[in-house]
C-alpha cells in the first residue's frame, strides 16, 4: 500500500491488536474504519486498570513513579 501523501510504501503496524499503516517518510498513520475507536477503547481500559491499581495499592507502590509528594522527577 502507498502513502496517499507522498507515495512511500506504508509499513503495517499493530497497536493494541488493531492493524494500522504507517508512513516512515511523512510519519502519517492510516487507520481502517473503526480502528481509532477500538484503539481509544483499549487505551481507556488501560488507564482505568492503572487507576484501580493506584487506588488499591496506594500511590507509592506503582513502579515507584508516584510518591506521596507527587510525581518523582
C-alpha positions, 0 to 999 in steps of 0.5 A: 500500500502507498502513502496517499501523501507522498507515495512511500510504501506504508509499513503495517503496524499493530497497536493494541491488536488493531492493524494500522499503516504507517508512513516512515517518510511523512510519519502519517498513520492510516487507520481502517474504519473503526480502528481509532475507536477500538484503539481509544477503547483499549487505551481507556481500559488501560488507564482505568486498570492503572487507576484501580491499581493506584487506588488499591495499592496506594500511590507509592507502590506503582513502579515507584513513579508516584510518591506521596509528594507527587510525581518523582522527577 
